[in-house]
């Protein structure tokens, strides 16, 4: 039924939270953040991941810019932890952007499902990330070779859930809506965005979140995808 499979990257195949937590732990110890009152790397990471997730949601919905995220996320984390001195935040953000894309962790069974699908389908990425950073993530985790096209918001001049990024992905891959499916973890960006074009969707939903508009398929584990495709 399907010929082209379009995957989201962050949180879907590439384990953003684990890679982020690992990067933040390194930053916490390198910059000795315990000395400014942040009591543990786990606390630092938990606050960062929560705030960063909200900022990226605001970015997806055109409420803030990418530059705003880079400028404000560490000060917001510090404020949430009751730390007033934000003088090191620019340096921390630079360090984070150097460390994060070089982490290698994938979500559970992601490589197994990619091995299973390779050669059976044309595989592509649609991501709201930026060219250089996403390319580094793919290379670091050794999954670039699985994908024919890597579509970023930078290349498409649009970001999910804007239908233009999906239209761009279909055009560059030569895919038709009827033989394509979008696979991702972000309900608004990946699932609702793809549905505006009539694309079938797979909601990668490990936590079992309930949603109003049903995707074509809802899975908690990658092995469930084998039964669908």
C-alpha positions as CSV (number, residue, x, y, z in Angstrom):
1,X,0.0,0.0,0.0
2,X,2.8,2.4,0.9
3,X,6.0,3.2,-1.0
4,X,7.3,6.2,0.9
5,X,7.7,6.4,4.6
6,X,8.4,9.9,6.1
7,X,9.8,9.9,9.6
8,X,10.2,12.6,12.2
9,X,13.7,12.6,13.8
10,X,13.8,14.1,17.3
11,X,11.9,12.0,19.9
12,X,10.8,9.6,17.2
13,X,14.0,7.9,16.0
14,X,16.7,10.0,17.7
15,X,16.3,9.8,21.5
16,X,16.3,13.5,22.2
17,X,15.6,13.3,25.9
18,X,18.3,10.8,26.7
19,X,20.8,12.6,24.5
20,X,19.9,15.9,26.0
21,X,20.1,14.6,29.6
22,X,23.5,13.1,28.9
23,X,24.7,16.5,27.4
24,X,23.3,18.4,30.3
25,X,25.0,16.2,32.8
26,X,28.3,16.8,31.2
27,X,27.6,20.6,31.2
28,X,26.5,20.5,34.9
29,X,29.8,18.9,36.0
30,X,32.1,20.8,33.6
31,X,30.8,24.2,34.7
32,X,30.3,23.1,38.3
33,X,26.8,24.4,38.5
34,X,26.4,23.0,42.0
35,X,28.4,26.1,43.0
36,X,25.6,28.4,41.9
37,X,22.9,26.5,43.8
38,X,21.7,23.9,41.3
39,X,21.8,20.8,43.6
40,X,21.9,18.0,41.0
41,X,22.4,17.2,37.4
42,X,19.0,15.4,37.4
43,X,17.2,18.5,38.6
44,X,19.0,20.6,36.0
45,X,18.1,18.2,33.2
46,X,14.5,17.8,34.3
47,X,13.9,21.6,34.3
48,X,15.7,22.1,31.0
49,X,13.8,19.3,29.2
50,X,10.4,20.6,30.4
51,X,11.2,24.2,29.4
52,X,12.9,23.3,26.1
53,X,9.9,21.2,25.1
54,X,7.5,24.1,25.6
55,X,9.8,26.5,23.7
56,X,9.9,24.2,20.7
57,X,6.2,23.8,20.8
58,X,5.9,27.6,20.7
59,X,8.4,27.6,17.8
60,X,6.3,25.0,15.9
61,X,3.3,27.2,16.3
62,X,5.0,30.4,15.2
63,X,4.9,32.1,18.6
64,X,8.7,32.5,18.9
65,X,11.8,32.3,16.7
66,X,14.6,29.8,16.8
67,X,16.9,32.6,17.9
68,X,14.6,33.2,20.9
69,X,15.0,29.6,22.0
70,X,18.8,29.8,21.9
71,X,18.9,33.1,23.8
72,X,16.3,32.4,26.5
73,X,16.2,28.7,27.3
74,X,19.1,28.6,29.8
75,X,18.0,31.8,31.5
76,X,14.5,30.4,31.8
77,X,15.9,27.2,33.3
78,X,18.0,29.2,35.8
79,X,15.0,31.3,36.8
80,X,12.9,28.1,37.4
81,X,15.7,26.9,39.6
82,X,15.9,30.1,41.5
83,X,19.3,31.1,40.1
84,X,19.7,34.8,39.4
85,X,23.2,34.9,37.9
86,X,22.7,34.2,34.2
87,X,26.1,35.4,33.0
88,X,27.2,31.9,31.9
89,X,24.1,31.1,30.0
90,X,25.4,32.0,26.5
91,X,28.4,29.8,27.1
92,X,26.2,27.0,28.3
93,X,24.0,27.2,25.2
94,X,27.1,27.1,23.0
95,X,28.4,24.0,24.8
96,X,25.0,22.3,24.6
97,X,24.8,22.9,20.8
98,X,28.3,21.3,20.5
99,X,27.6,18.3,22.6
100,X,24.0,17.4,21.8
101,X,24.1,16.6,18.1
102,X,27.1,14.3,18.6
103,X,25.1,12.0,20.9
104,X,24.3,8.6,19.5
105,X,21.2,7.2,21.4
106,X,18.2,6.1,19.4
107,X,14.8,5.2,20.7
108,X,14.2,1.6,21.6
109,X,14.2,-0.7,18.6
110,X,14.6,2.2,16.2
111,X,17.6,0.7,14.4
112,X,15.9,-2.6,14.2
113,X,12.8,-1.2,12.5
114,X,15.0,0.8,10.1
115,X,16.9,-2.4,9.2
116,X,13.6,-4.1,8.6
117,X,12.2,-1.3,6.4
118,X,15.3,-0.6,4.4
119,X,15.0,-1.9,0.8
120,X,11.3,-2.4,1.2
121,X,10.3,1.2,1.2
122,X,11.8,4.6,0.3
123,X,12.6,6.2,3.7
124,X,12.8,9.9,4.3
125,X,13.0,12.4,7.2
126,X,10.9,15.5,7.8
127,X,12.2,17.5,10.7
128,X,11.8,21.0,12.2
129,X,15.5,21.0,13.0
130,X,18.1,22.8,11.0
131,X,20.4,21.3,8.3
132,X,23.7,21.2,10.0
133,X,22.5,20.1,13.4
134,X,20.2,17.4,12.1
135,X,22.9,16.1,9.7
136,X,25.3,15.8,12.7
137,X,22.6,13.9,14.7
138,X,22.0,11.5,11.8
139,X,25.7,10.9,11.2
140,X,26.6,10.5,14.9
141,X,23.9,7.9,15.4
142,X,24.9,6.2,12.1
143,X,21.5,6.3,10.4
144,X,22.0,8.7,7.5
145,X,22.3,5.9,5.0
146,X,18.8,4.7,5.6
147,X,17.2,7.9,4.2
148,X,16.8,9.1,0.6
149,X,15.8,12.6,1.5
150,X,16.3,14.7,4.6
151,X,13.8,17.5,4.6
152,X,14.3,20.3,7.2
153,X,12.3,23.4,7.8
154,X,15.4,25.3,6.5
155,X,15.2,23.6,3.1
156,X,11.4,23.8,2.9
157,X,11.1,27.3,4.2
158,X,8.3,26.0,6.4
159,X,8.0,23.9,9.5
160,X,5.5,21.3,10.7
161,X,2.5,21.5,11.0
162,X,2.6,23.9,8.0
163,X,1.4,21.8,5.0
164,X,4.1,23.4,2.9
165,X,6.8,21.3,4.4
166,X,4.9,18.1,3.6
167,X,4.2,19.3,0.1
168,X,7.9,20.0,-0.3
169,X,8.8,16.6,1.0
170,X,6.4,14.9,-1.4
171,X,7.7,17.0,-4.3
172,X,11.4,16.3,-3.8
173,X,10.8,12.6,-3.2
174,X,8.4,12.2,-6.1
175,X,5.9,10.6,-3.8
176,X,2.1,10.7,-4.0
177,X,-0.1,11.2,-1.0
178,X,-1.8,7.9,-1.6
179,X,1.4,5.9,-1.3
180,X,3.0,7.8,1.6
181,X,2.7,7.8,5.3
182,X,4.0,10.2,8.0
183,X,5.5,8.7,11.2
184,X,6.1,10.8,14.3
185,X,5.8,11.4,18.0
186,X,4.4,15.0,17.9
187,X,0.7,14.9,17.6
188,X,0.2,18.5,16.5
189,X,3.3,18.9,14.2
190,X,3.5,15.4,12.7
191,X,0.0,13.9,12.8
192,X,-2.3,16.9,12.4
193,X,0.1,18.6,10.0
194,X,0.2,15.5,7.7
195,X,-3.5,15.0,7.9
196,X,-4.1,18.5,6.3
197,X,-2.8,17.0,3.1
198,X,-4.7,13.7,3.5
199,X,-1.6,11.7,4.4
200,X,-2.0,8.6,6.4
201,X,-0.2,8.8,9.8
202,X,1.5,6.7,12.4
203,X,1.5,8.3,15.9
204,X,4.6,7.0,17.7
205,X,3.1,7.2,21.2
206,X,5.1,5.3,23.8
207,X,3.3,7.0,26.7
208,X,-0.2,6.1,25.3
209,X,-1.4,9.7,25.2
210,X,-5.0,10.1,24.3
211,X,-5.9,12.4,21.4
212,X,-9.1,13.8,19.9
213,X,-8.5,13.1,16.2
214,X,-7.4,9.6,15.7
215,X,-4.3,9.0,13.6
216,X,-4.4,6.2,11.0
217,X,-2.3,4.1,13.4
218,X,-1.3,4.6,17.0
219,X,1.7,2.6,18.3
220,X,3.6,2.4,21.5
221,X,6.6,0.4,20.2
222,X,8.4,0.2,16.9
223,X,7.8,-3.5,16.6
224,X,4.1,-2.7,16.1
225,X,5.0,-0.9,12.9
226,X,6.1,-4.2,11.4
227,X,2.5,-5.5,11.6
228,X,1.2,-2.4,9.8
229,X,3.6,-2.2,6.9
